Amino acid sequence: MVKRTRRRAVRPTHDERTEQRILEAAHAVFVRRGTAGARMQEIAQEAAVNQALLHYYFRSKERLAEAVFRRAAGELLPRVIDVLGSDAALEEKVARVVELELDHLLRAPFLPGYLISELHHHPERVPQLISAITGLAPGDISSKVFVKLRAQIAGRVEARTMRAITPDQFVVNLLALCVFPFAARPMLMALLGIDREGFERFIERRRAELTPFFLKALRP
């Protein structure tokens, strides 16, 4: 009698390149469709892997979504924090933040809408994600950025070269001016009657105009 041997299931080996390919594909799908609209099958097709590998590397759609959010926010937030909390002059900070924001968002125009949606749907995980992305607690980020800006603004106000503004309003105004065109991109394209190339030209004009516009608004 021939004894039959039982085949053992072969588990896939962990490969960092495959994991990175899955994460990049998930990033593209989640940012394009949002977490609710993204499907694991579409992510698998984008990554050119079978769907079982998605579960092997990330276990669930929720874990994959969190990894994508961490990656998306981590692409920009630390650099902006570093600029705003640096010893650079206010004019240099404004110009650098405008360049960072517009350069990155031109490459990823769906990113603001995706991040805003995720923050609204998962507010409970924001503090943990910010800490993981930046290495700082939210309160430490506020101290790093706002203490420095408060001192710089106070010096300019005392010298009568800038009107009084709180550092939180300074930061929110600056970021909003950069991010809004991308968050409202479909609406702006329809209102202005422009296509994708026209939107890119619109942003290039904005790149040239935004820093002087912002700084002029702060003059007394």
C-alpha positions, 0 to 999 in steps of 0.5 A: 500500500502506498502511503500518501504524504500530505502536502503542506501549504506553502506560505509566501516569504516576506519580500520588502519590494512586494510590500512596497509595491502593494503600499504604493498601489494602495496609496494610488487607489485610496487617494483616488477613491477614498477609503470607503470606495477603494476595493482590495481587488483593485489594489491587487490589480494595481500592484499586479499581485493576487489578493491573498498577498494583500492580506498576508502583508497587511491583514486587513483593509483597515490596516492597509488604509492606516499604512497609506494614511501614515505614508501620505501625511508623512510625505509633507507634514514633517518638512513643513513643521521643520520649516515653520519651526526653524530659525529662518526669516519669516519671508523665507519660511513663507516662500519655502512652505509655498514651494513645498506645498505646491510642488508636492500637491501638483504631483499628488492633487487628490491628496488634500481631499483624501486626507481631509476625508480620512481625518473626518472619518477617523478623528480618534487616530489623529494624535497617534498618527501625528506622533508616528509620522513626526516623532513628536506629540501634537503638543510638542509640535505646537511648541516647536512651531508656534513659540518660534513664530510668536517671537518672530512675529512679536519682533516684527510688530514691535518694529512696526513692519508687520501687523499683529497676528497670532501664530496659529492664524499665520499658519492656518492662513498660509496652509489654506492658501496653498491647499484649497485649490487642490481640495476644491480642484474639480470645482475650480476646474469647472468654474474656470473652464480649464482642463488638467493642463490649465489647472497646472498653469493656474498653480504655476501662476499662483506659485509666483503670486502667493508669497508676495500676496501673503507677505503684503497682507501682513504689512501694517 
